[in-house]
Amino acid sequence: MDCPRKTPIGNNTLRSILLAADIPAPSASGLQKAANKVNLQLIKENKADMEEHRQQISNVNTLRGLPANGVSISSDGAFNN
């Protein structure tokens, strides 16, 4: 499920790729409607995945004798990646 989230592509680009491959492309509005439906499912899947990650971190912290809800992190705000 990583590919759709990590490979952004617009409707026009997708249509161009399909047409270049001699594949009939759906209308831009049809693609947008489909993308809107898929987006809701991606949001739902992402929330479930993040909850699973939080639970795993909690379990690992408990096994290490650390607070279950604490996560030690650091960040460098100098770069906008």
Contacts in CASP RR format, 6 or more apart in sequence:
PFRMAT RR
TARGET T0000
AUTHOR 0000-0000-0000
METHOD contacts of the structure
MODEL  1
MDCPRKTPIGNNTLRSILLAADIPAPSASGLQKAANKVNLQLIKENKADM
EEHRQQISNVNTLRGLPANGVSISSDGAFNN
1 45 0 8 1.000
4 38 0 8 1.000
4 42 0 8 1.000
5 42 0 8 1.000
5 46 0 8 1.000
11 28 0 8 1.000
11 31 0 8 1.000
11 32 0 8 1.000
11 35 0 8 1.000
12 28 0 8 1.000
14 25 0 8 1.000
14 31 0 8 1.000
15 25 0 8 1.000
15 26 0 8 1.000
15 28 0 8 1.000
15 31 0 8 1.000
18 24 0 8 1.000
18 25 0 8 1.000
19 25 0 8 1.000
26 34 0 8 1.000
57 70 0 8 1.000
57 71 0 8 1.000
58 68 0 8 1.000
58 69 0 8 1.000
61 67 0 8 1.000
61 68 0 8 1.000
61 69 0 8 1.000
61 70 0 8 1.000
61 71 0 8 1.000
62 68 0 8 1.000
END
